[in-house]
Amino acid sequence: MSSDQRSDDDGSAHACTFFMLDAAFVRQYPGKSLPFFQEIRDKYTTDEPLVEVSLDYADVVKGTHIETTLAVSHRWMQPDDPDPDGEQLKALKGFLNSPDGKKIERVWIDWACMPQDQPKGSRSAEDSAAFKRMLKEVNRLYLGTTVLILLDLSYVSRFWTQFESWLAMQFATPDGLKPAVGTKNERHHIVCIQNAAEQSELHEKMLIQSWATKTPEQAHAFLSKPDVTVTNQSDKKGQLPKIKELDAVVQGAFSEVARQIEDELAASQAAAARAEAELAAWEAENDAKAGDGNRWKVAARQAASAVEEHARAKEEHARAISNSVVPAMMKRAEAALTEDSLSMSDVPELVLQLSIGGDKLKERAAVALGYFAYNDVDNQVAIARAGGIAPLVALASGGTDGQKEEAAAALRCLARNADNKVAIAKAGGIVPLVALARDGTGGQKEYAAGALGNLACNADNKVAIAKAGGIAPLVALARGGTDGQKEWAVMALANLAHNADNKVAIAKAGGIVPLVALARDGTDGQKEYAAGALRNLAINADNKVAIAKAGGIAPLVALARDGTDGQKEYAAGALRNLAINADNKVAIEKAGGIAPVLLQSCSAELTGIERKPELNGCVGRIMGWDASSGRYYVSLDGFLRRGVGGEQREKDHPPTPVRPPPGPLSLSPPPPRPSSPLSWWSRSSRTT
């Protein structure tokens, strides 16, 4: 609001009634710019687009109108015409039709919602009084609604627009106004118009930096300077004192709301007691129990429901305050979680609900975030940027059983991202995940093991997981867990075994025997990752002996010969590492492991080629064996060539342990992703 026809007067100290436009009228308005208030009131009598809304400071502190009401902060482009080229209406329509504006039901914009003196001297005495009354309390609009800032290059030079921006970037608390930017209470939107649109990001950043963190005292000092211009000096004189009073005003409003909630609860309790007494009197008089349809029984039941409703309202209000969230913002997040479908635009509300929701809503929010993080790198980044990691870690640590399980599942998905691996550890996520892997329910153990496995792709996390005692419970799951627990635990052990100290610790914890058993008898996934874990463990000299002693050579040979591609690769790597030990080399040869290993990890030099002598001396990788011709298939620069069996000699790699390929193993199939749109899905549908 930046009309040059403003003044100040005494007004209501309590509720103030404002005229607002039906948002549907604005969305559909066909003209270039919105008419003045008097024209809308007098001309559009059938549509009745103007509605009256009462707004007091109780509404401000509760956030009653944030979800549905939009106040527009803008500058008048000309003294007698706020929007001569229609750019402001165009920007307003664009916002109302965007995802952020879809729930807006009412719009307040000064020239269309307050009686204007255009042409000069035409405003009636009654309209002038209404204008002054609304002007005096206009700060309530910018404190208690969603605010759209239409930012042009001259916006930052005016008193009203800067005052409105500051109000839009604050929220009310029991201790006064606090900065809303960067919190769950943020409710302003900036659209750059005119020449400001050319460098919109820069202008938005400058406006936010100027006003987001100013205290009322700092805002007063800034706005009182003479270079902050205003057409009617009386506007500035009337509004400046209010800035210093706002802290006390909102503190008083919070006290009044708390008293009102207590009074309503007490009144409902008294009414319920009377209803129970009347029911008891009827039953005593009639010497019978009242049936469900009895009017005294119905009244008592309704009174009891009213008590529950008021008690719940008191609890929600207290919970919102304790979490520094405007009560209506908390309700918006809860409402989003009752819908049948969600999108990434709901992530801020989901993250908010992790902290302030009831038990069931916290659990549902964790489920939804895990769903969005499923194998989607962009979503994993977005959830982390929205602040989702810390509250998920908190749920994994101190939530209900259901919350812990869903939080661990979500963290497992988020931990696929490299930066998130660091962030989860920094947020203290490793210790509670280790605790769940050790002492949790079946689902908690499985998801925690998966999260630890993904986290263990980071070198520092390998050390931290071991230090937190993570190796022993993972070995226990590999030995005696469910199939899902075993697969995730083995993947985690494979990643942890990239660390030299962890190689020793895993063996010491008894990890080799269950890994060998899984390589021999496990599911396909268990076999693959057990082979990978044994490959990494076999770099250690003592482990070479222990793996052979545990009977690990035979199942590894079988996997290298007959397994899937992944099983073959990891098993051949394990056998190569084991073969550095002389006794193991003999045992591998006896088990028939030489040929499978050669096919997976050996190269061959071509000699005696007559048709293409230029290939003689070339070295390629053995890719297969043609039993019918007695020849190997060798890959040279990506082309498969078959050499003559007697003319091809094999070359082993140098006698050093085979190192893991770049990047640790990372098993990553979270629960099957439900079909979109997201519906609340049962835990039984989320098997790994």
C-alpha positions as CSV (number, residue, x, y, z in Angstrom):
1,M,0.0,0.0,0.0
2,S,1.5,3.3,-1.0
3,S,-1.3,5.7,-1.8
4,D,-0.3,9.4,-1.6
5,Q,-3.8,10.2,-0.2
6,R,-3.2,9.1,3.4
7,S,-3.8,10.6,6.8
8,D,-4.1,9.4,10.3
9,D,-6.9,9.6,12.9
10,D,-8.0,7.9,16.0
11,G,-9.5,4.5,15.3
12,S,-10.6,1.3,17.0
13,A,-8.2,-0.2,19.5
14,H,-9.8,-3.6,19.1
15,A,-11.2,-5.2,15.9
16,C,-11.0,-3.3,12.7
17,T,-13.2,-4.1,9.7
18,F,-11.5,-4.0,6.3
19,F,-13.0,-4.3,2.8
20,M,-11.4,-7.1,0.7
21,L,-11.8,-8.3,-2.8
22,D,-12.9,-11.9,-3.6
23,A,-9.8,-13.5,-5.1
24,A,-11.9,-15.1,-7.8
25,F,-13.0,-11.6,-9.0
26,V,-9.3,-10.6,-9.2
27,R,-8.3,-13.8,-11.0
28,Q,-11.0,-13.3,-13.6
29,Y,-11.0,-9.5,-13.9
30,P,-10.8,-8.6,-17.7
31,G,-9.6,-5.0,-17.5
32,K,-6.0,-3.7,-17.6
33,S,-6.0,-2.5,-14.0
34,L,-8.4,-2.8,-11.0
35,P,-10.8,0.1,-10.5
36,F,-10.9,2.3,-7.5
37,F,-12.9,1.2,-4.4
38,Q,-16.0,3.4,-5.1
39,E,-16.4,2.1,-8.7
40,I,-16.2,-1.5,-7.5
41,R,-18.7,-0.9,-4.8
42,D,-21.2,1.0,-6.9
43,K,-20.8,-0.8,-10.3
44,Y,-20.4,-4.4,-9.4
45,T,-23.5,-4.8,-7.3
46,T,-24.4,-8.2,-8.8
47,D,-21.0,-9.8,-8.3
48,E,-20.5,-8.2,-4.9
49,P,-16.7,-8.8,-5.0
50,L,-16.1,-6.7,-1.9
51,V,-16.4,-8.5,1.4
52,E,-16.0,-7.2,5.0
53,V,-13.5,-8.9,7.2
54,S,-12.9,-8.1,10.9
55,L,-9.3,-8.3,12.0
56,D,-7.9,-7.9,15.5
57,Y,-4.6,-8.6,17.1
58,A,-5.8,-12.0,18.3
59,D,-6.2,-12.9,14.6
60,V,-2.7,-11.7,14.0
61,V,-1.0,-13.7,16.7
62,K,-3.0,-16.8,15.8
63,G,-2.4,-16.4,12.1
64,T,-6.1,-16.7,11.4
65,H,-6.0,-15.2,7.9
66,I,-2.5,-16.2,6.7
67,E,-3.7,-19.1,4.7
68,T,-6.6,-17.4,2.9
69,T,-5.9,-13.7,2.8
70,L,-3.3,-11.8,0.7
71,A,-2.3,-8.2,1.3
72,V,-0.4,-6.4,-1.5
73,S,2.5,-4.0,-0.8
74,H,3.2,-1.8,-3.8
75,R,4.0,1.8,-4.9
76,W,1.6,4.1,-6.6
77,M,3.1,4.7,-10.1
78,Q,1.4,8.1,-10.5
79,P,-0.3,10.3,-7.9
80,D,-3.7,9.7,-9.4
81,D,-3.2,6.2,-10.9
82,P,-1.5,3.3,-9.0
83,D,-1.2,1.0,-12.0
84,P,-1.4,2.9,-15.3
85,D,0.1,0.1,-17.5
86,G,-1.5,-2.8,-15.7
87,E,1.8,-4.4,-14.6
88,Q,0.7,-4.7,-11.0
89,L,-2.6,-6.4,-11.8
90,K,-0.7,-8.8,-14.1
91,A,1.8,-9.7,-11.4
92,L,-1.0,-10.1,-8.9
93,K,-3.0,-12.4,-11.2
94,G,0.2,-14.4,-11.8
95,F,0.7,-15.0,-8.1
96,L,-2.9,-15.9,-7.4
97,N,-2.8,-18.5,-10.1
98,S,0.5,-20.0,-8.9
99,P,0.9,-22.9,-6.5
100,D,1.7,-20.4,-3.7
101,G,-1.5,-18.4,-4.4
102,K,-3.9,-21.2,-5.1
103,K,-5.5,-21.1,-1.6
104,I,-5.9,-17.4,-1.4
105,E,-9.6,-16.5,-1.1
106,R,-9.4,-12.7,-0.4
107,V,-7.2,-9.9,-1.6
108,W,-6.5,-6.5,0.0
109,I,-4.9,-3.9,-2.2
110,D,-5.3,-0.3,-1.1
111,W,-6.8,1.6,-4.0
112,A,-9.5,-1.1,-4.6
113,C,-10.2,-1.8,-0.9
114,M,-10.2,1.7,0.7
115,P,-12.2,4.7,-0.4
116,Q,-10.0,6.9,-2.6
117,D,-10.2,10.7,-3.0
118,Q,-10.1,10.5,-6.8
119,P,-10.8,12.9,-8.3
120,K,-9.6,15.2,-5.5
121,G,-12.4,16.3,-3.2
122,S,-14.9,13.7,-4.4
123,R,-14.7,11.4,-1.4
124,S,-17.7,11.6,0.9
125,A,-17.4,12.3,4.6
126,E,-18.5,8.8,5.4
127,D,-15.9,7.3,3.1
128,S,-13.2,9.6,4.5
129,A,-14.0,8.4,8.0
130,A,-13.8,4.7,6.8
131,F,-10.5,5.4,5.1
132,K,-8.9,7.0,8.2
133,R,-10.2,4.2,10.4
134,M,-8.7,1.5,8.1
135,L,-5.5,3.4,7.5
136,K,-4.8,3.6,11.2
137,E,-4.8,-0.2,11.6
138,V,-3.3,-1.2,8.3
139,N,-0.3,-2.7,10.0
140,R,-2.5,-5.6,11.2
141,L,-2.9,-6.6,7.5
142,Y,0.8,-6.9,6.9
143,L,1.4,-8.7,10.2
144,G,-1.5,-11.1,9.9
145,T,-1.8,-12.2,6.3
146,T,0.3,-13.5,3.4
147,V,2.0,-10.6,1.8
148,L,2.8,-10.0,-1.9
149,I,5.5,-7.4,-2.4
150,L,5.5,-5.8,-5.9
151,L,9.0,-4.5,-6.0
152,D,10.0,-1.8,-8.5
153,L,13.1,0.4,-8.5
154,S,11.5,3.2,-6.4
155,Y,9.9,0.9,-3.9
156,V,12.8,1.1,-1.4
157,S,12.6,4.9,-1.3
158,R,9.1,5.2,0.2
159,F,8.0,5.1,3.8
160,W,4.9,3.0,3.4
161,T,6.4,0.3,1.2
162,Q,9.4,-0.2,3.5
163,F,7.2,-0.2,6.6
164,E,5.0,-2.9,4.9
165,S,8.1,-4.9,3.9
166,W,9.4,-5.0,7.5
167,L,6.0,-6.0,8.9
168,A,5.7,-8.8,6.2
169,M,9.0,-10.2,7.3
170,Q,8.1,-10.5,11.0
171,F,5.9,-12.8,13.0
172,A,4.3,-12.5,16.4
173,T,5.5,-14.4,19.5
174,P,4.7,-14.1,23.2
175,D,7.9,-12.1,23.5
176,G,7.1,-9.7,20.7
177,L,8.0,-9.5,17.0
178,K,10.7,-11.8,15.6
179,P,12.2,-12.3,12.1
180,A,10.1,-14.7,10.0
181,V,12.5,-15.0,7.1
182,G,14.3,-18.4,7.0
183,T,11.8,-19.8,9.5
184,K,8.7,-21.9,9.2
185,N,6.7,-18.6,9.6
186,E,7.8,-17.0,6.4
187,R,4.8,-15.6,4.6
188,H,6.0,-12.9,2.2
189,H,6.5,-13.3,-1.6
190,I,8.4,-10.9,-3.8
191,V,7.6,-10.3,-7.5
192,C,9.9,-7.8,-9.2
193,I,8.1,-5.5,-11.8
194,Q,9.0,-2.8,-14.2
195,N,12.8,-2.3,-14.5
196,A,13.5,-4.2,-11.3
197,A,12.5,-7.4,-13.1
198,E,15.8,-7.3,-15.1
199,Q,17.8,-8.1,-11.9
200,S,15.1,-9.6,-9.8
201,E,17.3,-11.8,-7.7
202,L,19.6,-8.9,-6.7
203,H,16.7,-6.6,-5.8
204,E,14.9,-9.3,-3.8
205,K,18.1,-10.1,-1.9
206,M,18.7,-6.4,-1.1
207,L,15.2,-5.9,0.2
208,I,15.4,-8.9,2.4
209,Q,18.8,-8.0,3.8
210,S,17.5,-4.5,4.5
211,W,14.5,-5.5,6.5
212,A,14.4,-9.2,7.6
213,T,16.3,-8.9,10.8
214,K,15.5,-5.4,12.0
215,T,14.1,-5.0,15.5
216,P,11.2,-2.6,16.1
217,E,13.7,-0.1,17.4
218,Q,16.0,-0.4,14.4
219,A,13.0,-0.2,12.0
220,H,11.8,3.0,13.8
221,A,15.2,4.6,13.6
222,F,15.6,3.8,9.9
223,L,12.1,4.9,8.8
224,S,12.2,8.1,10.8
225,K,15.2,9.4,8.7
226,P,14.3,12.2,6.3
227,D,15.5,10.4,3.2
228,V,12.6,7.9,3.7
229,T,10.0,9.9,1.8
230,V,6.2,10.1,2.2
231,T,3.7,12.4,0.6
232,N,1.6,13.1,3.7
233,Q,3.9,13.7,6.6
234,S,1.0,13.0,8.9
235,D,1.1,9.3,7.8
236,K,4.7,9.0,9.0
237,K,4.0,10.9,12.2
238,G,1.0,8.7,13.0
239,Q,2.6,5.3,12.2
240,L,6.2,5.7,13.6
241,P,5.1,5.6,17.3
242,K,3.2,2.4,16.6
243,I,6.4,0.6,15.6
244,K,7.8,0.9,19.1
245,E,4.5,-0.2,20.6
246,L,4.1,-3.3,18.5
247,D,6.0,-5.6,20.8
248,A,3.8,-4.7,23.7
249,V,0.7,-5.0,21.6
250,V,1.4,-8.5,20.3
251,Q,2.5,-9.6,23.8
252,G,-0.9,-8.4,25.2
253,A,-2.7,-10.1,22.4
254,F,-1.0,-13.4,23.2
255,S,-2.0,-13.1,26.8
256,E,-5.6,-12.3,25.8
257,V,-5.7,-15.4,23.5
258,A,-4.4,-17.6,26.2
259,R,-7.0,-16.2,28.6
260,Q,-9.8,-16.7,26.0
261,I,-8.7,-20.4,25.4
262,E,-8.7,-21.1,29.2
263,D,-12.1,-19.4,29.6
264,E,-13.6,-21.4,26.7
265,L,-12.2,-24.7,28.1
266,A,-13.5,-23.9,31.6
267,A,-16.9,-23.0,30.2
268,S,-17.1,-26.3,28.2
269,Q,-16.0,-28.3,31.3
270,A,-18.8,-26.6,33.4
271,A,-21.3,-27.3,30.6
272,A,-20.2,-30.9,30.5
273,A,-20.5,-31.3,34.2
274,R,-24.1,-29.9,34.1
275,A,-25.0,-32.3,31.2
276,E,-23.6,-35.3,33.2
277,A,-25.6,-34.2,36.2
278,E,-28.8,-33.9,34.2
279,L,-28.2,-37.3,32.7
280,A,-27.6,-38.9,36.1
281,A,-30.8,-37.2,37.4
282,W,-32.8,-38.6,34.6
283,E,-31.4,-42.1,35.1
284,A,-32.1,-41.9,38.8
285,E,-35.6,-40.7,38.3
286,N,-36.4,-43.4,35.7
287,D,-34.3,-46.1,37.4
288,A,-32.8,-47.0,34.0
289,K,-29.7,-46.4,31.9
290,A,-30.2,-43.9,29.1
291,G,-30.0,-45.3,25.6
292,D,-27.8,-43.7,22.9
293,G,-30.7,-41.8,21.5
294,N,-31.8,-40.4,24.8
295,R,-31.7,-36.6,24.6
296,W,-29.9,-36.3,27.9
297,K,-27.3,-38.9,26.8
298,V,-26.9,-37.0,23.5
299,A,-26.4,-33.7,25.2
300,A,-23.8,-35.2,27.6
301,R,-21.9,-36.7,24.7
302,Q,-21.9,-33.5,22.8
303,A,-20.7,-31.6,25.9
304,A,-17.9,-34.1,26.4
305,S,-16.8,-33.6,22.7
306,A,-16.8,-29.9,23.2
307,V,-14.4,-30.3,26.2
308,E,-12.1,-32.5,24.0
309,E,-12.2,-29.9,21.3
310,H,-11.2,-27.0,23.6
311,A,-8.6,-29.1,25.3
312,R,-7.1,-29.9,21.9
313,A,-7.1,-26.2,20.9
314,K,-5.2,-25.4,24.1
315,E,-2.7,-28.1,23.5
316,E,-2.2,-27.1,19.8
317,H,-1.7,-23.4,20.8
318,A,0.8,-24.3,23.4
319,R,2.7,-26.6,21.1
320,A,2.9,-24.0,18.4
321,I,4.2,-21.4,20.8
322,S,6.8,-23.8,22.2
323,N,8.0,-24.5,18.7
324,S,8.1,-20.8,17.7
325,V,5.4,-21.3,15.0
326,V,2.4,-19.2,14.3
327,P,-0.6,-21.5,15.3
328,A,-2.2,-21.3,11.9
329,M,1.0,-22.2,10.1
330,M,1.1,-25.4,12.2
331,K,-2.6,-26.1,11.2
332,R,-1.7,-25.6,7.6
333,A,1.0,-28.3,7.8
334,E,-1.4,-30.6,9.6
335,A,-4.1,-30.0,6.9
336,A,-1.6,-30.8,4.1
337,L,-1.0,-34.2,5.7
338,T,-4.7,-35.1,5.7
339,E,-4.9,-34.8,1.9
340,D,-4.8,-37.9,-0.3
341,S,-1.9,-36.5,-2.4
342,L,1.2,-34.5,-1.9
343,S,3.8,-32.8,-4.0
344,M,7.3,-31.4,-3.5
345,S,5.7,-28.0,-2.8
346,D,4.4,-29.5,0.4
347,V,7.9,-30.3,1.7
348,P,8.2,-27.2,3.9
349,E,4.9,-28.2,5.7
350,L,6.1,-31.8,6.0
351,V,9.4,-30.7,7.5
352,L,7.4,-28.4,9.9
353,Q,5.2,-31.2,10.9
354,L,8.2,-33.4,11.9
355,S,8.8,-30.9,14.8
356,I,5.4,-29.7,15.8
357,G,2.8,-32.3,14.7
358,G,1.1,-34.9,16.8
359,D,2.6,-38.4,16.9
360,K,0.7,-39.7,13.9
361,L,1.3,-36.7,11.8
362,K,5.1,-36.8,12.5
363,E,5.1,-40.4,11.4
364,R,3.2,-39.6,8.2
365,A,5.5,-36.7,7.4
366,A,8.5,-38.9,7.7
367,V,6.9,-41.5,5.4
368,A,6.2,-38.8,2.8
369,L,9.7,-37.3,2.9
370,G,11.1,-40.8,2.4
371,Y,8.9,-41.3,-0.5
372,F,10.0,-38.1,-2.2
373,A,13.7,-38.8,-1.5
374,Y,13.4,-42.2,-3.2
375,N,16.2,-42.3,-5.8
376,D,15.6,-38.7,-6.7
377,V,18.7,-36.6,-6.3
378,D,17.0,-33.3,-6.7
379,N,14.4,-34.1,-4.0
380,Q,17.1,-35.3,-1.7
381,V,18.8,-32.0,-2.0
382,A,15.6,-30.0,-1.6
383,I,14.5,-31.9,1.5
384,A,17.9,-31.2,3.1
385,R,17.7,-27.5,2.2
386,A,14.2,-27.3,3.7
387,G,15.7,-28.4,7.0
388,G,14.5,-31.9,7.0
389,I,17.5,-33.7,8.2
390,A,17.7,-32.5,11.8
391,P,14.1,-33.3,12.8
392,L,14.4,-36.7,11.1
393,V,17.4,-37.4,13.3
394,A,15.5,-36.2,16.3
395,L,12.6,-38.6,15.5
396,A,15.1,-41.5,15.0
397,S,16.5,-40.7,18.4
398,G,13.5,-39.9,20.5
399,G,10.3,-40.6,18.6
400,T,7.7,-43.3,18.9
401,D,8.5,-46.7,17.5
402,G,6.7,-45.8,14.3
403,Q,8.4,-42.5,14.0
404,K,11.8,-44.0,14.5
405,E,11.2,-46.6,11.8
406,E,9.9,-44.0,9.3
407,A,12.7,-41.6,10.1
408,A,15.3,-44.2,9.6
409,A,13.8,-45.2,6.3
410,A,13.8,-41.5,5.2
411,L,17.4,-41.0,6.3
412,R,18.4,-44.1,4.4
413,C,17.0,-42.5,1.2
414,L,18.5,-39.1,1.9
415,A,21.9,-40.6,2.6
416,R,22.3,-41.6,-1.1
417,N,23.4,-37.9,-1.6
418,A,27.0,-37.1,-0.8
419,D,26.3,-33.8,0.9
420,N,23.5,-35.4,2.9
421,K,25.9,-38.1,4.2
422,V,27.9,-35.3,5.8
423,A,24.8,-33.4,7.0
424,I,23.3,-36.4,8.7
425,A,26.5,-37.2,10.5
426,K,26.8,-33.5,11.6
427,A,23.2,-33.5,12.9
428,G,24.2,-36.4,15.2
429,G,22.4,-39.1,13.1
430,I,24.9,-41.9,13.4
431,V,24.5,-42.7,17.1
432,P,20.7,-43.1,17.0
433,L,20.9,-45.2,13.8
434,V,23.5,-47.5,15.5
435,A,21.1,-47.8,18.5
436,L,18.2,-48.7,16.2
437,A,20.3,-51.3,14.4
438,R,21.2,-52.8,17.7
439,D,18.1,-52.5,19.8
440,G,15.2,-51.5,17.5
441,T,12.2,-53.3,16.2
442,G,12.6,-55.4,13.1
443,G,11.7,-52.6,10.7
444,Q,13.9,-50.1,12.6
445,K,16.9,-52.5,12.4
446,E,16.5,-53.0,8.7
447,Y,16.1,-49.3,7.8
448,A,18.9,-48.2,10.2
449,A,21.3,-50.8,8.7
450,G,20.5,-49.4,5.2
451,A,21.0,-45.8,6.4
452,L,24.4,-46.7,8.0
453,G,25.4,-48.6,4.8
454,N,24.7,-45.5,2.7
455,L,26.4,-43.2,5.2
456,A,29.4,-45.5,5.2
457,C,30.3,-44.5,1.6
458,N,31.8,-41.4,3.3
459,A,35.4,-41.9,4.7
460,D,34.8,-39.9,7.9
461,N,31.5,-41.7,8.5
462,K,33.3,-45.1,8.3
463,V,35.3,-44.1,11.3
464,A,32.4,-42.5,13.1
465,I,30.1,-45.6,12.7
466,A,32.8,-47.9,14.1
467,K,33.4,-45.5,16.9
468,A,29.7,-45.4,17.8
469,G,29.7,-49.2,18.1
470,G,28.1,-49.9,14.8
471,I,30.1,-52.9,13.6
472,A,28.9,-55.4,16.2
473,P,25.1,-54.9,15.6
474,L,25.6,-55.1,11.8
475,V,27.5,-58.3,12.2
476,A,24.7,-59.6,14.4
477,L,22.1,-58.7,11.7
478,A,24.2,-60.4,9.0
479,R,24.3,-63.5,11.1
480,G,20.7,-63.8,12.4
481,G,18.6,-61.1,10.9
482,T,15.7,-61.2,8.4
483,D,16.6,-61.4,4.7
484,G,16.2,-57.6,4.4
485,Q,18.2,-56.9,7.5
486,K,21.0,-59.3,6.3
487,E,21.2,-57.6,2.9
488,W,21.4,-54.1,4.3
489,A,23.8,-55.1,7.0
490,V,26.1,-56.8,4.6
491,M,26.1,-53.8,2.3
492,A,27.0,-51.7,5.3
493,L,29.9,-54.0,6.3
494,A,31.2,-54.0,2.7
495,N,31.4,-50.2,2.8
496,L,32.8,-50.1,6.3
497,A,35.5,-52.6,5.2
498,H,37.2,-50.0,3.0
499,N,38.8,-48.7,6.2
500,A,41.9,-50.6,7.4
501,D,40.9,-50.5,11.1
502,N,37.4,-51.7,10.3
503,K,38.7,-54.7,8.4
504,V,40.3,-55.8,11.7
505,A,37.2,-54.9,13.8
506,I,34.7,-56.7,11.5
507,A,36.8,-59.9,11.7
508,K,37.2,-59.5,15.5
509,A,33.4,-59.1,15.8
510,G,33.0,-62.5,14.1
511,G,31.9,-61.1,10.8
512,I,33.7,-63.4,8.4
513,V,31.8,-66.6,9.2
514,P,28.3,-65.1,8.5
515,L,29.6,-63.3,5.3
516,V,30.9,-66.6,4.0
517,A,27.6,-68.3,4.8
518,L,25.7,-65.6,2.9
519,A,28.0,-65.8,0.0
520,R,27.2,-69.5,-0.1
521,D,23.5,-69.7,0.8
522,G,22.1,-66.2,0.7
523,T,19.7,-64.5,-1.7
524,D,21.2,-63.0,-4.8
525,G,21.6,-59.6,-3.2
526,Q,23.1,-61.1,-0.1
527,K,25.6,-63.1,-2.1
528,E,26.7,-60.1,-4.1
529,Y,27.3,-57.9,-1.2
530,A,28.8,-60.6,0.9
531,A,31.3,-61.2,-1.9
532,G,32.0,-57.5,-2.0
533,A,32.6,-57.4,1.8
534,L,34.9,-60.4,1.6
535,R,36.8,-58.8,-1.2
536,N,37.4,-55.7,0.9
537,L,38.2,-57.7,4.0
538,A,40.7,-59.9,2.1
539,I,43.1,-57.1,1.6
540,N,44.1,-57.7,5.3
541,A,46.7,-60.6,5.6
542,D,45.1,-62.2,8.7
543,N,41.7,-62.0,7.1
544,K,43.0,-63.9,4.0
545,V,43.7,-66.8,6.3
546,A,40.4,-66.5,8.3
547,I,38.3,-66.4,5.1
548,A,39.9,-69.5,3.8
549,K,39.6,-71.2,7.2
550,A,35.8,-70.3,7.3
551,G,35.3,-72.1,4.0
552,G,35.1,-69.0,1.9
553,I,37.0,-70.1,-1.2
554,A,34.5,-72.6,-2.5
555,P,31.4,-70.3,-2.5
556,L,33.5,-67.5,-4.0
557,V,34.7,-69.7,-6.8
558,A,31.1,-70.8,-7.4
559,L,29.9,-67.1,-7.6
560,A,32.8,-66.1,-9.9
561,R,31.9,-69.0,-12.2
562,D,28.1,-69.1,-12.1
563,G,26.8,-66.0,-10.4
564,T,25.3,-62.8,-11.7
565,D,27.5,-60.1,-13.2
566,G,27.8,-58.3,-9.9
567,Q,28.5,-61.5,-8.0
568,K,31.1,-62.6,-10.5
569,E,32.9,-59.2,-10.3
570,Y,33.1,-59.1,-6.5
571,A,33.8,-62.8,-6.0
572,A,36.7,-62.7,-8.5
573,G,38.1,-59.6,-6.7
574,A,37.9,-61.5,-3.4
575,L,39.7,-64.5,-4.9
576,R,42.4,-62.3,-6.4
577,N,43.0,-60.8,-3.0
578,L,43.0,-64.2,-1.3
579,A,45.5,-65.6,-3.8
580,I,48.2,-63.3,-2.5
581,N,48.5,-65.9,0.2
582,A,50.4,-68.9,-1.0
583,D,48.2,-71.5,0.7
584,N,45.1,-69.8,-0.6
585,K,46.5,-69.8,-4.1
586,V,46.8,-73.6,-4.0
587,A,43.3,-73.9,-2.5
588,I,41.7,-71.7,-5.2
589,E,43.4,-73.7,-7.9
590,K,42.1,-77.0,-6.4
591,A,38.6,-75.5,-6.1
592,G,38.6,-74.7,-9.8
593,G,38.8,-71.0,-9.3
594,I,41.6,-70.1,-11.7
595,A,39.5,-69.9,-14.9
596,P,36.7,-67.9,-13.3
597,V,39.2,-65.5,-11.9
598,L,41.0,-65.2,-15.2
599,L,37.7,-64.4,-16.9
600,Q,36.9,-61.6,-14.5
601,S,40.2,-59.9,-13.8
602,C,43.1,-61.1,-16.0
603,S,44.5,-59.7,-19.2
604,A,46.1,-61.5,-22.2
605,E,48.7,-60.5,-24.7
606,L,48.1,-61.6,-28.3
607,T,50.9,-63.3,-30.2
608,G,51.2,-65.3,-33.4
609,I,48.2,-63.6,-35.1
610,E,48.8,-64.1,-38.9
611,R,45.7,-62.5,-40.4
612,K,46.2,-59.2,-38.6
613,P,49.8,-59.1,-37.4
614,E,49.4,-55.6,-36.2
615,L,47.5,-57.0,-33.2
616,N,50.4,-59.0,-32.0
617,G,51.7,-57.6,-28.7
618,C,48.3,-55.9,-27.9
619,V,47.0,-56.5,-24.4
620,G,43.3,-56.9,-23.7
621,R,40.9,-58.1,-21.0
622,I,39.7,-61.7,-21.1
623,M,35.9,-61.5,-21.5
624,G,34.9,-65.1,-22.1
625,W,35.8,-68.7,-23.2
626,D,34.7,-70.5,-26.3
627,A,34.8,-74.1,-25.2
628,S,34.0,-75.4,-28.8
629,S,37.1,-73.8,-30.3
630,G,39.3,-73.7,-27.2
631,R,39.8,-70.0,-27.5
632,Y,39.3,-66.9,-25.3
633,Y,37.4,-63.8,-26.2
634,V,39.6,-60.7,-25.5
635,S,38.5,-57.1,-25.5
636,L,40.8,-54.6,-27.2
637,D,39.6,-51.0,-26.9
638,G,36.0,-52.1,-26.6
639,F,36.0,-54.6,-29.5
640,L,35.7,-58.3,-28.8
641,R,38.3,-60.5,-30.6
642,R,38.8,-64.2,-30.5
643,G,42.5,-65.3,-30.2
644,V,43.9,-68.7,-31.1
645,G,44.1,-70.8,-27.9
646,G,47.7,-72.1,-28.3
647,E,49.0,-68.7,-29.3
648,Q,47.6,-66.7,-26.4
649,R,49.4,-66.4,-23.1
650,E,47.8,-65.1,-20.0
651,K,49.3,-62.3,-17.9
652,D,48.4,-61.9,-14.2
653,H,48.2,-58.6,-12.6
654,P,51.2,-57.7,-10.3
655,P,51.1,-59.7,-7.0
656,T,49.5,-56.9,-5.0
657,P,46.0,-56.9,-3.4
658,V,43.2,-55.9,-5.8
659,R,41.9,-52.6,-4.6
660,P,38.2,-51.8,-4.6
661,P,37.0,-50.0,-7.7
662,P,36.4,-46.2,-7.5
663,G,33.7,-45.5,-5.0
664,P,32.5,-47.9,-2.3
665,L,29.7,-50.4,-2.8
666,S,26.3,-48.7,-2.3
667,L,23.1,-50.8,-2.2
668,S,20.2,-48.5,-2.8
669,P,16.8,-50.1,-3.4
670,P,14.5,-48.3,-0.8
671,P,10.9,-49.5,-0.5
672,P,9.0,-49.7,-3.8
673,R,7.8,-46.2,-4.7
674,P,4.0,-45.9,-4.6
675,S,2.3,-44.7,-7.7
676,S,1.7,-41.0,-7.9
677,P,-0.2,-39.2,-6.5
678,L,1.1,-40.2,-3.1
679,S,-1.5,-41.9,-0.9
680,W,-0.9,-43.0,2.6
681,W,0.4,-46.5,2.3
682,S,0.7,-49.2,4.8
683,R,4.0,-50.5,6.2
684,S,3.3,-53.9,4.6
685,S,3.6,-52.3,1.2
686,R,7.1,-51.0,1.9
687,T,9.1,-54.2,2.0
688,T,12.7,-53.8,0.8
